[in-house]
Amino acid sequence: MAQKPELSDVARLVRQITAGTYDEMRTEESDPADLKELAKALNDLAAQRDELIRSYNEDLKQSESRLRGIIESTPVGICITDENGYYEYVNPTYNRLYGFEPEELIGLHFSIVVPPEHRDELMRLHAEFMGHRYELRGEWPVVKKNGDTMTIIADAAYIIDVDGRPKKVTFVLDISERKRAEELLRSTVDRLNDEIRHREELEKVKSQVERMIRHDLRNPLNGIMAAAQILMTDEITPEQQELCMIIRESGRKLDTMLSSSMDLIKMEEGTYRLRPDQSDLARVVEEVRREVEPLAANLGVRVVCLVDGRPLTRDVSLPIEGERLYLADAFANLLRNAVEASQRNDQVTVSITTGREYRVEFHNTQPIPPSIRSVFFDRYATSGKKNGTGLGTYVAALITRVHNGEISFTTSDDDGTRVTVVLPTQQPR
């Protein structure tokens, strides 16, 4: 018959169960019921402990297996080094990046993959890292087994391993391709910037040469006009007088053209001062239509001018403050572009909408080529024209803005192209 244990004995048995040194307590048939119940309870407790430990170990093995699978298959290189910088573990990706087999690295110092010129710095940073236990991230040049170099981005974390010793876990990505792409992009940008600066310098020189030429042309031109005027005061035949008048008028037109080109340069620079007078927008549009009509007829294109939806007639008057010469130049460029972009038997419509401001719309049935839509109002933007200069819409935009107006366009395959100029009826004082 088993002896009934004291309370201290029960406590000792529980401690044995906890420590895993417990031997199953046995009883006999003749033992008291309470002793049998106690033995059963202690034995069940020990069995439950063993089952929990077995289940925990099973889960731990599965977790370790899953974690190892993740580490082994991840595309990130992973290595573990001890506090002195010696390799204790490298995953397959790390080996593949550097070209080593695991046994060629385990037990060696990490400086084996560091270029000689960076070893002192990296060893100092390692010691500092292990001493201060902070996370470390940076880009570094490293050396492969075959001697090739690559650039990596490395993240390091401080851990205490199961053996109780501090370790450094480093995660490595090869960014050599990215660095090469960055260098190529930087080099390309530098070349483009150099080209832009070169072109800007050429434009400045070109502008200065144009100014000089215009200035130098004026002197002989003024001499020709003055000579023609003097000749007209002498006794000459009617035929000679008509010839002098032609010379004088041609000189005046050339002088106006020179002035206009110089004014356009000032408009580009933002230094042009508008000299508005009272004009009639209806007459400007009608004058432009007559000027472009021969071109339209030759191309088989019809031009229609409307005011508020009705045909433009001689009795319509649309007062506006502006410089008539330049307004006509802007409209002529836009109308000529619309006509030249049309196909035979197409119609180009110039629509004027009146109100507190004038909206002048030039519509043709053809869309603007996608290649020039983003630069439609830029200098030299042209497409498909044999002798196109790409200055028409650019000059029209300059003149519109000088008149404190706005210019825009819409274009599509279904509706064609609409270029709209919005102008104030009076200039701000």
Secondary structure as a PSIPRED ss2 file (coil, helix, strand):
# PSIPRED VFORMAT (PSIPRED V4.0)

   1 M C   1.000  0.000  0.000
   2 A C   1.000  0.000  0.000
   3 Q C   1.000  0.000  0.000
   4 K C   1.000  0.000  0.000
   5 P C   1.000  0.000  0.000
   6 E C   1.000  0.000  0.000
   7 L H   0.000  1.000  0.000
   8 S H   0.000  1.000  0.000
   9 D H   0.000  1.000  0.000
  10 V H   0.000  1.000  0.000
  11 A H   0.000  1.000  0.000
  12 R H   0.000  1.000  0.000
  13 L H   0.000  1.000  0.000
  14 V H   0.000  1.000  0.000
  15 R H   0.000  1.000  0.000
  16 Q H   0.000  1.000  0.000
  17 I H   0.000  1.000  0.000
  18 T H   0.000  1.000  0.000
  19 A H   0.000  1.000  0.000
  20 G C   1.000  0.000  0.000
  21 T C   1.000  0.000  0.000
  22 Y C   1.000  0.000  0.000
  23 D C   1.000  0.000  0.000
  24 E C   1.000  0.000  0.000
  25 M C   1.000  0.000  0.000
  26 R C   1.000  0.000  0.000
  27 T C   1.000  0.000  0.000
  28 E C   1.000  0.000  0.000
  29 E C   1.000  0.000  0.000
  30 S C   1.000  0.000  0.000
  31 D C   1.000  0.000  0.000
  32 P C   1.000  0.000  0.000
  33 A H   0.000  1.000  0.000
  34 D H   0.000  1.000  0.000
  35 L H   0.000  1.000  0.000
  36 K H   0.000  1.000  0.000
  37 E H   0.000  1.000  0.000
  38 L H   0.000  1.000  0.000
  39 A H   0.000  1.000  0.000
  40 K H   0.000  1.000  0.000
  41 A H   0.000  1.000  0.000
  42 L H   0.000  1.000  0.000
  43 N H   0.000  1.000  0.000
  44 D H   0.000  1.000  0.000
  45 L H   0.000  1.000  0.000
  46 A H   0.000  1.000  0.000
  47 A H   0.000  1.000  0.000
  48 Q H   0.000  1.000  0.000
  49 R H   0.000  1.000  0.000
  50 D H   0.000  1.000  0.000
  51 E H   0.000  1.000  0.000
  52 L H   0.000  1.000  0.000
  53 I H   0.000  1.000  0.000
  54 R H   0.000  1.000  0.000
  55 S H   0.000  1.000  0.000
  56 Y H   0.000  1.000  0.000
  57 N H   0.000  1.000  0.000
  58 E H   0.000  1.000  0.000
  59 D H   0.000  1.000  0.000
  60 L H   0.000  1.000  0.000
  61 K H   0.000  1.000  0.000
  62 Q H   0.000  1.000  0.000
  63 S H   0.000  1.000  0.000
  64 E H   0.000  1.000  0.000
  65 S H   0.000  1.000  0.000
  66 R H   0.000  1.000  0.000
  67 L H   0.000  1.000  0.000
  68 R H   0.000  1.000  0.000
  69 G H   0.000  1.000  0.000
  70 I H   0.000  1.000  0.000
  71 I H   0.000  1.000  0.000
  72 E H   0.000  1.000  0.000
  73 S H   0.000  1.000  0.000
  74 T C   1.000  0.000  0.000
  75 P C   1.000  0.000  0.000
  76 V C   1.000  0.000  0.000
  77 G E   0.000  0.000  1.000
  78 I E   0.000  0.000  1.000
  79 C E   0.000  0.000  1.000
  80 I E   0.000  0.000  1.000
  81 T E   0.000  0.000  1.000
  82 D E   0.000  0.000  1.000
  83 E C   1.000  0.000  0.000
  84 N C   1.000  0.000  0.000
  85 G C   1.000  0.000  0.000
  86 Y E   0.000  0.000  1.000
  87 Y E   0.000  0.000  1.000
  88 E E   0.000  0.000  1.000
  89 Y E   0.000  0.000  1.000
  90 V E   0.000  0.000  1.000
  91 N C   1.000  0.000  0.000
  92 P H   0.000  1.000  0.000
  93 T H   0.000  1.000  0.000
  94 Y H   0.000  1.000  0.000
  95 N H   0.000  1.000  0.000
  96 R H   0.000  1.000  0.000
  97 L H   0.000  1.000  0.000
  98 Y H   0.000  1.000  0.000
  99 G C   1.000  0.000  0.000
 100 F C   1.000  0.000  0.000
 101 E C   1.000  0.000  0.000
 102 P H   0.000  1.000  0.000
 103 E H   0.000  1.000  0.000
 104 E H   0.000  1.000  0.000
 105 L H   0.000  1.000  0.000
 106 I C   1.000  0.000  0.000
 107 G C   1.000  0.000  0.000
 108 L C   1.000  0.000  0.000
 109 H E   0.000  0.000  1.000
 110 F H   0.000  1.000  0.000
 111 S H   0.000  1.000  0.000
 112 I H   0.000  1.000  0.000
 113 V H   0.000  1.000  0.000
 114 V C   1.000  0.000  0.000
 115 P C   1.000  0.000  0.000
 116 P H   0.000  1.000  0.000
 117 E H   0.000  1.000  0.000
 118 H H   0.000  1.000  0.000
 119 R H   0.000  1.000  0.000
 120 D H   0.000  1.000  0.000
 121 E H   0.000  1.000  0.000
 122 L H   0.000  1.000  0.000
 123 M H   0.000  1.000  0.000
 124 R H   0.000  1.000  0.000
 125 L H   0.000  1.000  0.000
 126 H H   0.000  1.000  0.000
 127 A H   0.000  1.000  0.000
 128 E H   0.000  1.000  0.000
 129 F H   0.000  1.000  0.000
 130 M H   0.000  1.000  0.000
 131 G H   0.000  1.000  0.000
 132 H H   0.000  1.000  0.000
 133 R C   1.000  0.000  0.000
 134 Y C   1.000  0.000  0.000
 135 E C   1.000  0.000  0.000
 136 L E   0.000  0.000  1.000
 137 R E   0.000  0.000  1.000
 138 G E   0.000  0.000  1.000
 139 E E   0.000  0.000  1.000
 140 W E   0.000  0.000  1.000
 141 P E   0.000  0.000  1.000
 142 V E   0.000  0.000  1.000
 143 V E   0.000  0.000  1.000
 144 K C   1.000  0.000  0.000
 145 K C   1.000  0.000  0.000
 146 N C   1.000  0.000  0.000
 147 G C   1.000  0.000  0.000
 148 D C   1.000  0.000  0.000
 149 T E   0.000  0.000  1.000
 150 M E   0.000  0.000  1.000
 151 T E   0.000  0.000  1.000
 152 I E   0.000  0.000  1.000
 153 I E   0.000  0.000  1.000
 154 A E   0.000  0.000  1.000
 155 D E   0.000  0.000  1.000
 156 A E   0.000  0.000  1.000
 157 A E   0.000  0.000  1.000
 158 Y E   0.000  0.000  1.000
 159 I E   0.000  0.000  1.000
 160 I E   0.000  0.000  1.000
 161 D C   1.000  0.000  0.000
 162 V C   1.000  0.000  0.000
 163 D C   1.000  0.000  0.000
 164 G C   1.000  0.000  0.000
 165 R C   1.000  0.000  0.000
 166 P E   0.000  0.000  1.000
 167 K E   0.000  0.000  1.000
 168 K E   0.000  0.000  1.000
 169 V E   0.000  0.000  1.000
 170 T E   0.000  0.000  1.000
 171 F E   0.000  0.000  1.000
 172 V E   0.000  0.000  1.000
 173 L E   0.000  0.000  1.000
 174 D E   0.000  0.000  1.000
 175 I C   1.000  0.000  0.000
 176 S H   0.000  1.000  0.000
 177 E H   0.000  1.000  0.000
 178 R H   0.000  1.000  0.000
 179 K H   0.000  1.000  0.000
 180 R H   0.000  1.000  0.000
 181 A H   0.000  1.000  0.000
 182 E H   0.000  1.000  0.000
 183 E H   0.000  1.000  0.000
 184 L H   0.000  1.000  0.000
 185 L H   0.000  1.000  0.000
 186 R H   0.000  1.000  0.000
 187 S H   0.000  1.000  0.000
 188 T H   0.000  1.000  0.000
 189 V H   0.000  1.000  0.000
 190 D H   0.000  1.000  0.000
 191 R H   0.000  1.000  0.000
 192 L H   0.000  1.000  0.000
 193 N H   0.000  1.000  0.000
 194 D H   0.000  1.000  0.000
 195 E H   0.000  1.000  0.000
 196 I H   0.000  1.000  0.000
 197 R H   0.000  1.000  0.000
 198 H H   0.000  1.000  0.000
 199 R H   0.000  1.000  0.000
 200 E H   0.000  1.000  0.000
 201 E H   0.000  1.000  0.000
 202 L H   0.000  1.000  0.000
 203 E H   0.000  1.000  0.000
 204 K H   0.000  1.000  0.000
 205 V H   0.000  1.000  0.000
 206 K H   0.000  1.000  0.000
 207 S H   0.000  1.000  0.000
 208 Q H   0.000  1.000  0.000
 209 V H   0.000  1.000  0.000
 210 E H   0.000  1.000  0.000
 211 R H   0.000  1.000  0.000
 212 M H   0.000  1.000  0.000
 213 I H   0.000  1.000  0.000
 214 R H   0.000  1.000  0.000
 215 H H   0.000  1.000  0.000
 216 D H   0.000  1.000  0.000
 217 L H   0.000  1.000  0.000
 218 R H   0.000  1.000  0.000
 219 N H   0.000  1.000  0.000
 220 P H   0.000  1.000  0.000
 221 L H   0.000  1.000  0.000
 222 N H   0.000  1.000  0.000
 223 G H   0.000  1.000  0.000
 224 I H   0.000  1.000  0.000
 225 M H   0.000  1.000  0.000
 226 A H   0.000  1.000  0.000
 227 A H   0.000  1.000  0.000
 228 A H   0.000  1.000  0.000
 229 Q H   0.000  1.000  0.000
 230 I H   0.000  1.000  0.000
 231 L H   0.000  1.000  0.000
 232 M H   0.000  1.000  0.000
 233 T H   0.000  1.000  0.000
 234 D C   1.000  0.000  0.000
 235 E C   1.000  0.000  0.000
 236 I C   1.000  0.000  0.000
 237 T C   1.000  0.000  0.000
 238 P H   0.000  1.000  0.000
 239 E H   0.000  1.000  0.000
 240 Q H   0.000  1.000  0.000
 241 Q H   0.000  1.000  0.000
 242 E H   0.000  1.000  0.000
 243 L H   0.000  1.000  0.000
 244 C H   0.000  1.000  0.000
 245 M H   0.000  1.000  0.000
 246 I H   0.000  1.000  0.000
 247 I H   0.000  1.000  0.000
 248 R H   0.000  1.000  0.000
 249 E H   0.000  1.000  0.000
 250 S H   0.000  1.000  0.000
 251 G H   0.000  1.000  0.000
 252 R H   0.000  1.000  0.000
 253 K H   0.000  1.000  0.000
 254 L H   0.000  1.000  0.000
 255 D H   0.000  1.000  0.000
 256 T H   0.000  1.000  0.000
 257 M H   0.000  1.000  0.000
 258 L H   0.000  1.000  0.000
 259 S H   0.000  1.000  0.000
 260 S H   0.000  1.000  0.000
 261 S H   0.000  1.000  0.000
 262 M H   0.000  1.000  0.000
 263 D H   0.000  1.000  0.000
 264 L H   0.000  1.000  0.000
 265 I H   0.000  1.000  0.000
 266 K H   0.000  1.000  0.000
 267 M H   0.000  1.000  0.000
 268 E H   0.000  1.000  0.000
 269 E H   0.000  1.000  0.000
 270 G C   1.000  0.000  0.000
 271 T C   1.000  0.000  0.000
 272 Y C   1.000  0.000  0.000
 273 R C   1.000  0.000  0.000
 274 L C   1.000  0.000  0.000
 275 R C   1.000  0.000  0.000
 276 P C   1.000  0.000  0.000
 277 D E   0.000  0.000  1.000
 278 Q E   0.000  0.000  1.000
 279 S E   0.000  0.000  1.000
 280 D E   0.000  0.000  1.000
 281 L H   0.000  1.000  0.000
 282 A H   0.000  1.000  0.000
 283 R H   0.000  1.000  0.000
 284 V H   0.000  1.000  0.000
 285 V H   0.000  1.000  0.000
 286 E H   0.000  1.000  0.000
 287 E H   0.000  1.000  0.000
 288 V H   0.000  1.000  0.000
 289 R H   0.000  1.000  0.000
 290 R H   0.000  1.000  0.000
 291 E H   0.000  1.000  0.000
 292 V H   0.000  1.000  0.000
 293 E H   0.000  1.000  0.000
 294 P H   0.000  1.000  0.000
 295 L H   0.000  1.000  0.000
 296 A H   0.000  1.000  0.000
 297 A H   0.000  1.000  0.000
 298 N H   0.000  1.000  0.000
 299 L H   0.000  1.000  0.000
 300 G C   1.000  0.000  0.000
 301 V C   1.000  0.000  0.000
 302 R E   0.000  0.000  1.000
 303 V E   0.000  0.000  1.000
 304 V E   0.000  0.000  1.000
 305 C E   0.000  0.000  1.000
 306 L E   0.000  0.000  1.000
 307 V E   0.000  0.000  1.000
 308 D C   1.000  0.000  0.000
 309 G C   1.000  0.000  0.000
 310 R E   0.000  0.000  1.000
 311 P E   0.000  0.000  1.000
 312 L C   1.000  0.000  0.000
 313 T C   1.000  0.000  0.000
 314 R C   1.000  0.000  0.000
 315 D C   1.000  0.000  0.000
 316 V C   1.000  0.000  0.000
 317 S C   1.000  0.000  0.000
 318 L C   1.000  0.000  0.000
 319 P E   0.000  0.000  1.000
 320 I E   0.000  0.000  1.000
 321 E E   0.000  0.000  1.000
 322 G E   0.000  0.000  1.000
 323 E C   1.000  0.000  0.000
 324 R H   0.000  1.000  0.000
 325 L H   0.000  1.000  0.000
 326 Y H   0.000  1.000  0.000
 327 L H   0.000  1.000  0.000
 328 A H   0.000  1.000  0.000
 329 D H   0.000  1.000  0.000
 330 A H   0.000  1.000  0.000
 331 F H   0.000  1.000  0.000
 332 A H   0.000  1.000  0.000
 333 N H   0.000  1.000  0.000
 334 L H   0.000  1.000  0.000
 335 L H   0.000  1.000  0.000
 336 R H   0.000  1.000  0.000
 337 N H   0.000  1.000  0.000
 338 A H   0.000  1.000  0.000
 339 V H   0.000  1.000  0.000
 340 E H   0.000  1.000  0.000
 341 A C   1.000  0.000  0.000
 342 S C   1.000  0.000  0.000
 343 Q C   1.000  0.000  0.000
 344 R C   1.000  0.000  0.000
 345 N C   1.000  0.000  0.000
 346 D C   1.000  0.000  0.000
 347 Q E   0.000  0.000  1.000
 348 V E   0.000  0.000  1.000
 349 T E   0.000  0.000  1.000
 350 V E   0.000  0.000  1.000
 351 S E   0.000  0.000  1.000
 352 I E   0.000  0.000  1.000
 353 T E   0.000  0.000  1.000
 354 T C   1.000  0.000  0.000
 355 G C   1.000  0.000  0.000
 356 R C   1.000  0.000  0.000
 357 E E   0.000  0.000  1.000
 358 Y E   0.000  0.000  1.000
 359 R E   0.000  0.000  1.000
 360 V E   0.000  0.000  1.000
 361 E E   0.000  0.000  1.000
 362 F E   0.000  0.000  1.000
 363 H E   0.000  0.000  1.000
 364 N E   0.000  0.000  1.000
 365 T C   1.000  0.000  0.000
 366 Q C   1.000  0.000  0.000
 367 P C   1.000  0.000  0.000
 368 I C   1.000  0.000  0.000
 369 P C   1.000  0.000  0.000
 370 P H   0.000  1.000  0.000
 371 S H   0.000  1.000  0.000
 372 I H   0.000  1.000  0.000
 373 R H   0.000  1.000  0.000
 374 S C   1.000  0.000  0.000
 375 V C   1.000  0.000  0.000
 376 F C   1.000  0.000  0.000
 377 F C   1.000  0.000  0.000
 378 D C   1.000  0.000  0.000
 379 R C   1.000  0.000  0.000
 380 Y C   1.000  0.000  0.000
 381 A C   1.000  0.000  0.000
 382 T C   1.000  0.000  0.000
 383 S C   1.000  0.000  0.000
 384 G C   1.000  0.000  0.000
 385 K C   1.000  0.000  0.000
 386 K C   1.000  0.000  0.000
 387 N C   1.000  0.000  0.000
 388 G C   1.000  0.000  0.000
 389 T C   1.000  0.000  0.000
 390 G C   1.000  0.000  0.000
 391 L C   1.000  0.000  0.000
 392 G H   0.000  1.000  0.000
 393 T H   0.000  1.000  0.000
 394 Y H   0.000  1.000  0.000
 395 V H   0.000  1.000  0.000
 396 A H   0.000  1.000  0.000
 397 A H   0.000  1.000  0.000
 398 L H   0.000  1.000  0.000
 399 I H   0.000  1.000  0.000
 400 T H   0.000  1.000  0.000
 401 R H   0.000  1.000  0.000
 402 V H   0.000  1.000  0.000
 403 H C   1.000  0.000  0.000
 404 N C   1.000  0.000  0.000
 405 G C   1.000  0.000  0.000
 406 E E   0.000  0.000  1.000
 407 I E   0.000  0.000  1.000
 408 S E   0.000  0.000  1.000
 409 F E   0.000  0.000  1.000
 410 T E   0.000  0.000  1.000
 411 T E   0.000  0.000  1.000
 412 S E   0.000  0.000  1.000
 413 D C   1.000  0.000  0.000
 414 D C   1.000  0.000  0.000
 415 D C   1.000  0.000  0.000
 416 G E   0.000  0.000  1.000
 417 T E   0.000  0.000  1.000
 418 R E   0.000  0.000  1.000
 419 V E   0.000  0.000  1.000
 420 T E   0.000  0.000  1.000
 421 V E   0.000  0.000  1.000
 422 V E   0.000  0.000  1.000
 423 L E   0.000  0.000  1.000
 424 P E   0.000  0.000  1.000
 425 T C   1.000  0.000  0.000
 426 Q C   1.000  0.000  0.000
 427 Q C   1.000  0.000  0.000
 428 P C   1.000  0.000  0.000
 429 R C   1.000  0.000  0.000
